[in-house]
Amino acid sequence: MTFLVVPQWQGSVSARAMRLADGAEAIRGDLPTSSTVIVDVPVESGEALDSGILRFSSLLRVRERQLHALNHVPDWALTIGGDCGVSLSSIEHAVGRASDDLAVVWFDAHPDLNAAEDSPSGAFTGMVLRALCGEGALAPDAAHTLDPAKLVLAGIRDIDPGEERFIAEKRLTQIDSAALETPAALVEAVRATGAGSVYLHIDLDVLDPAVISGLANPLPFGLTLEQLTGAITALRAEFTLAGATIAGFSPVSPLDAEDDLPSILRVIGSLTR
């Protein structure tokens, strides 16, 4: 497998947005150089260009560069962000390879299902999954769009009104943190999609703040590290892993990053061993 490091921060409007690039770099320091590819991210923040998406121009450039890199990956990629927008290219690429055989499990405190017109912030990190489902200025073409019936939301606990409406309209499957005490319900939910392969998006804020401190928007009542790694292990035992993302690491300082890295490396280990 290949580690694809994408230190994109432009999808976030958090005061700690640029620390997302620092977080990606901190993780990269513990990855094997021979199997790591770095996607160049523009220095400038970028312009909205009437898209309703802040920093749209830079996001578009990263998407193009990331897809180019993915087209040269011979097997599967573990994408390291950066903000959650880095999952856009990686999942659309995986959908193109696997088509109807791919399910996506979205481990995140937030569903990231806002549309540009009802987003509270205009930040793409809160819209990326909606785009993958085929809506918005950054939506993939039809051949690379994610079928909402193949989507499972895991650990979600902060939902905006527009996202709530979309979840109800599409009847999206949700597995809350309490139901992830064991991985059985999650495995069954993915099995019910009929897919044989799975892509795992992991925003680290799905974890409880007691587990990891380098989060821009920590929310209580998240998963333990054992629950997350146990869920990953159970899914890999039953489904082919088509790809994965780890996003949302924004440490305050290099010292804080060092404190959190052992936990992040355990998550990486559960995905790669």
C-alpha positions in Angstrom: 0.0 0.0 0.0 0.9 3.7 -0.4 0.8 6.5 2.1 -0.6 9.6 0.4 0.1 12.7 2.5 -2.1 15.7 1.6 -1.4 18.6 4.0 -4.5 20.5 2.9 -5.9 23.1 5.4 -8.0 25.2 3.1 -11.2 23.1 3.7 -11.3 24.3 7.3 -12.2 27.7 8.7 -11.1 26.8 12.2 -8.7 29.2 14.0 -6.4 26.1 14.0 -6.8 25.4 10.2 -3.2 25.8 9.3 -2.2 23.4 12.1 -3.9 20.7 10.0 -0.9 20.9 7.7 1.4 20.6 10.7 -0.5 17.5 11.8 -0.1 15.9 8.4 3.6 16.6 8.5 3.9 15.2 12.0 2.3 11.9 11.0 4.5 11.8 7.8 7.6 11.9 10.0 6.7 8.4 11.2 5.9 6.9 7.8 8.3 4.9 5.6 9.8 7.2 3.0 9.9 4.6 0.3 6.1 4.1 0.3 5.1 7.7 0.9 3.9 10.2 -1.7 3.3 13.9 -0.8 0.7 15.9 -2.7 1.8 19.6 -3.1 -0.7 22.0 -1.5 -0.9 25.6 -2.6 0.5 28.2 -0.2 -2.3 30.6 -0.9 -5.8 30.2 0.7 -7.7 30.6 -2.6 -10.9 32.2 -3.7 -14.5 31.1 -3.6 -15.1 31.9 -7.3 -18.9 32.2 -6.7 -19.0 28.5 -5.7 -20.4 29.0 -2.2 -17.3 27.2 -1.0 -14.5 29.1 0.8 -11.0 28.8 -0.8 -12.5 26.8 -3.7 -9.7 27.6 -6.2 -7.1 26.0 -3.9 -9.3 23.0 -3.2 -9.7 22.5 -6.9 -6.0 22.5 -7.5 -5.4 20.0 -4.7 -8.1 17.7 -6.1 -6.4 17.6 -9.5 -3.0 17.0 -8.0 -4.3 14.3 -5.7 -6.2 12.4 -8.5 -3.0 12.5 -10.6 -1.0 11.0 -7.7 -3.7 8.3 -7.1 -3.7 7.3 -10.7 -0.1 6.2 -10.2 -0.8 4.2 -7.0 -0.6 0.5 -7.9 -2.6 -0.9 -5.0 -4.5 1.1 -2.4 -3.7 4.3 -0.6 -4.0 5.5 3.0 -4.6 9.2 2.7 -3.2 11.4 5.5 -4.7 14.8 5.9 -5.2 17.7 6.4 -8.8 18.5 6.6 -11.6 16.0 5.7 -11.7 17.4 2.2 -8.8 15.2 1.3 -11.2 12.3 1.2 -12.9 13.7 -1.9 -10.4 12.6 -4.4 -9.4 9.4 -2.6 -13.0 8.2 -2.3 -14.0 9.2 -5.9 -11.0 7.3 -7.1 -11.9 4.2 -5.1 -15.5 4.4 -6.3 -14.2 4.5 -9.9 -12.1 1.3 -9.3 -14.7 -0.7 -7.3 -18.0 0.8 -8.6 -21.1 -0.8 -6.9 -18.9 -3.1 -4.9 -17.7 -0.3 -2.6 -19.2 0.8 0.7 -17.9 3.8 2.7 -17.8 4.0 6.5 -17.5 7.6 7.6 -16.0 7.7 11.1 -16.5 11.3 12.2 -18.1 13.4 14.9 -19.7 15.3 12.1 -21.5 13.9 9.0 -19.9 16.5 6.6 -23.2 16.6 4.6 -23.9 20.3 4.3 -24.7 21.8 1.0 -23.1 25.1 0.1 -26.4 27.0 0.3 -27.1 25.9 3.9 -23.6 25.5 5.3 -23.2 27.5 8.5 -19.5 28.2 7.7 -18.9 27.8 4.0 -16.1 25.4 4.9 -15.7 22.5 2.5 -14.6 20.1 5.3 -18.3 20.2 6.3 -19.5 19.5 2.7 -17.2 16.8 1.4 -19.5 13.8 1.9 -22.4 15.7 0.3 -20.1 16.3 -2.7 -19.2 12.7 -2.9 -23.0 11.9 -3.0 -23.2 14.0 -6.2 -24.1 17.5 -5.1 -22.2 20.8 -5.3 -19.4 22.4 -7.3 -16.9 19.7 -6.4 -19.1 16.7 -7.0 -17.5 13.9 -9.0 -19.0 12.8 -12.3 -21.6 10.1 -12.3 -19.2 7.2 -12.7 -17.4 8.3 -9.5 -20.3 9.3 -7.3 -21.0 7.5 -4.1 -24.4 5.8 -3.8 -25.9 7.0 -0.4 -27.2 3.4 0.1 -23.5 2.3 0.3 -22.7 4.8 3.1 -22.6 4.1 6.8 -22.1 7.0 9.3 -20.3 5.9 12.4 -19.8 7.9 15.6 -21.6 11.0 14.4 -22.8 13.2 17.2 -23.0 16.8 15.9 -25.5 17.3 13.0 -26.5 20.6 11.4 -30.2 21.1 10.3 -29.4 20.7 6.6 -27.5 17.6 7.3 -30.4 16.2 9.3 -32.7 16.7 6.4 -30.4 15.0 4.0 -29.9 12.0 6.3 -33.7 11.6 6.6 -34.3 12.1 2.9 -31.7 9.5 1.9 -32.4 7.2 4.9 -28.7 7.0 5.7 -27.5 4.4 8.1 -26.1 5.6 11.3 -24.2 3.7 14.0 -23.8 5.9 17.1 -21.0 5.7 19.6 -23.0 3.7 22.0 -23.6 1.0 19.4 -19.9 0.8 18.7 -19.1 -0.8 22.1 -18.7 -3.9 19.9 -18.2 -3.8 16.1 -21.1 -6.3 15.4 -23.7 -3.6 14.4 -21.2 -1.8 12.2 -20.1 -4.9 10.4 -23.8 -5.9 9.8 -24.6 -2.4 8.5 -21.8 -2.7 5.9 -22.9 -6.2 5.1 -26.4 -4.9 4.4 -25.1 -2.7 1.6 -24.1 -5.7 -0.4 -20.6 -4.4 -0.9 -17.5 -6.6 -0.9 -15.0 -3.8 -0.3 -14.9 -0.9 2.0 -13.3 2.6 2.3 -12.8 3.9 5.8 -12.8 7.7 6.4 -11.5 8.5 9.9 -11.7 12.0 11.2 -9.8 11.8 14.5 -12.6 13.8 16.2 -14.6 10.6 16.1 -12.4 9.7 19.1 -13.2 11.0 22.6 -11.1 14.1 23.5 -9.6 12.1 26.4 -7.9 9.9 23.8 -6.3 12.7 21.6 -5.8 16.4 22.3 -4.9 17.6 18.8 -8.4 18.3 17.6 -9.8 21.6 16.4 -13.4 20.8 17.4 -13.3 18.2 20.2 -16.7 16.7 21.2 -17.4 14.6 24.2 -18.8 11.0 24.2 -16.6 9.8 21.3 -15.0 6.4 20.7 -12.2 4.9 22.7 -9.1 4.0 20.8 -9.9 0.3 21.4 -13.4 0.7 19.9 -12.1 2.4 16.8 -9.2 -0.1 16.2 -11.5 -3.0 17.0 -14.1 -1.7 14.5 -11.4 -1.4 11.8 -10.0 -4.9 12.5 -13.5 -6.4 12.3 -14.3 -4.7 9.0 -11.0 -5.7 7.5 -11.7 -9.3 8.5 -14.8 -9.4 6.4 -14.3 -6.9 3.6 -11.5 -6.0 1.2 -10.0 -2.6 2.2 -10.1 -0.4 -0.8 -8.6 2.7 0.9 -8.7 4.8 4.0 -8.3 8.4 5.2 -7.0 9.7 8.5 -7.8 13.4 8.8 -8.3 16.2 11.4 -5.1 16.2 13.3 -4.3 19.8 14.3 -1.8 19.7 17.2 -1.1 23.0 19.1 2.7 22.4 19.1 5.3 19.7 18.1 5.3 18.6 21.7 1.6 18.0 21.7 1.9 16.2 18.4 4.4 13.8 20.0 1.9 13.0 22.8 -0.8 12.1 20.3 1.2 10.2 17.7 1.3 6.8 19.5 -2.5 6.7 19.4 -2.6 7.8 15.7 0.0 5.2 14.9 -2.1 2.5 16.5 -4.9 3.5 14.2 -2.6 3.3 11.2 -1.4 -0.1 12.4 -4.9 -1.4 12.5 -5.3 -0.3 8.9 -2.1 -1.6 7.5 -1.0 -4.7 9.4 
